[in-house]
Amino acid sequence: MKRIWYSIPAVMLACASSSSNQQPSGTRRAQDGAQQQYQEATDAQKRATDEQKKAEQAQVDLTNAQKALADAQANLEAQRAKAARAQHDAGRAARDAQERAAQMQEQATRLQEQEGH
């Protein structure tokens, strides 16, 4: 009788081994499913990390563009101020030239009058 009891577990083990070669066991299917889910989670985390890096680079690009815009606006304001000064100086020079021309014209008229008499 002892021999029968020892041989029953051996037969059950043999059956279990042969059936596991044909179909995955419930444990193996669960492990495979868990592995697949883990891999999908790892892939999703990698995608999230990549997208985060892209977002950070976009933020750097935006900051650089904003700085460039601020610099361009400052340059524009400085150039407008220079242009306004140049316009003012040109107006003053034109007035001064007109006054000198009028003075010279008066002087020329006086000289003609003196030479004419």
C-alpha positions as CSV (number, residue, x, y, z in Angstrom):
1,M,0.0,0.0,0.0
2,K,2.9,2.3,0.7
3,R,4.1,1.9,-2.8
4,I,0.8,3.0,-4.3
5,W,0.8,6.2,-2.2
6,Y,4.3,7.0,-3.4
7,S,3.5,6.3,-7.0
8,I,0.3,8.5,-7.0
9,P,2.2,11.7,-6.4
10,A,4.7,10.7,-9.0
11,V,1.9,10.1,-11.6
12,M,0.3,13.4,-10.7
13,L,3.6,15.3,-11.1
14,A,4.2,13.6,-14.4
15,C,0.7,14.6,-15.6
16,A,1.2,18.2,-14.4
17,S,4.5,18.4,-16.1
18,S,3.2,17.0,-19.4
19,S,0.2,19.3,-19.4
20,S,2.3,22.3,-18.7
21,N,4.3,21.6,-21.8
22,Q,1.1,21.8,-23.9
23,Q,-0.7,24.7,-22.2
24,P,0.6,27.4,-19.9
25,S,-0.5,27.0,-16.4
26,G,-2.7,29.6,-14.7
27,T,0.4,30.8,-12.8
28,R,2.4,31.1,-16.0
29,R,-0.4,33.0,-17.7
30,A,-0.6,35.3,-14.8
31,Q,3.1,35.8,-14.8
32,D,3.1,36.5,-18.6
33,G,0.2,39.0,-18.1
34,A,2.0,40.7,-15.3
35,Q,5.2,40.9,-17.4
36,Q,3.3,42.3,-20.3
37,Q,1.6,44.9,-18.1
38,Y,4.9,45.8,-16.5
39,Q,6.5,46.3,-20.0
40,E,3.6,48.4,-21.1
41,A,3.9,50.5,-17.9
42,T,7.7,50.9,-18.6
43,D,7.0,51.9,-22.1
44,A,4.4,54.4,-21.0
45,Q,6.8,55.9,-18.4
46,K,9.5,56.2,-21.1
47,R,7.1,58.0,-23.4
48,A,6.1,60.3,-20.5
49,T,9.8,61.0,-19.7
50,D,10.4,61.8,-23.4
51,E,7.4,64.1,-23.6
52,Q,8.5,65.8,-20.4
53,K,12.0,66.4,-21.8
54,K,10.3,67.9,-25.0
55,A,8.2,70.1,-22.8
56,E,11.2,71.3,-20.8
57,Q,13.1,72.0,-24.1
58,A,10.1,73.9,-25.4
59,Q,10.1,76.0,-22.2
60,V,13.8,76.8,-22.7
61,D,13.0,77.7,-26.3
62,L,10.2,79.9,-25.2
63,T,12.3,81.7,-22.6
64,N,15.0,82.3,-25.2
65,A,12.4,83.6,-27.7
66,Q,11.0,85.9,-25.0
67,K,14.4,87.2,-24.2
68,A,15.1,87.8,-27.9
69,L,11.8,89.6,-28.2
70,A,12.6,91.8,-25.2
71,D,16.0,92.6,-26.6
72,A,14.4,93.4,-30.0
73,Q,11.8,95.6,-28.3
74,A,14.6,97.4,-26.4
75,N,16.6,97.9,-29.6
76,L,13.5,99.2,-31.4
77,E,12.8,101.8,-28.6
78,A,16.5,102.9,-28.6
79,Q,16.4,103.2,-32.4
80,R,13.1,105.2,-32.3
81,A,14.7,107.5,-29.7
82,K,17.8,108.0,-32.0
83,A,15.5,108.7,-34.9
84,A,13.5,111.2,-32.9
85,R,16.7,113.0,-31.9
86,A,17.9,113.0,-35.5
87,Q,14.6,114.4,-36.7
88,H,14.8,117.1,-34.0
89,D,18.5,117.9,-34.9
90,A,17.6,118.0,-38.6
91,G,14.7,120.4,-37.9
92,R,17.0,122.7,-35.9
93,A,19.7,122.5,-38.6
94,A,17.1,123.5,-41.2
95,R,15.9,126.4,-39.2
96,D,19.5,127.6,-38.5
97,A,20.3,127.3,-42.2
98,Q,17.2,129.2,-43.2
99,E,18.1,132.0,-40.7
100,R,21.7,132.2,-42.0
101,A,20.5,132.2,-45.5
102,A,18.1,135.1,-44.7
103,Q,21.0,137.0,-43.0
104,M,23.3,136.5,-46.0
105,Q,20.5,137.6,-48.3
106,E,20.1,140.8,-46.3
107,Q,23.8,141.3,-46.3
108,A,24.0,140.7,-50.1
109,T,21.1,143.2,-50.6
110,R,22.9,145.9,-48.5
111,L,26.2,145.3,-50.4
112,Q,24.4,145.7,-53.7
113,E,22.7,148.9,-52.5
114,Q,26.1,150.3,-51.4
115,E,27.7,149.3,-54.7
116,G,24.8,150.7,-56.7
117,H,25.1,154.2,-55.3
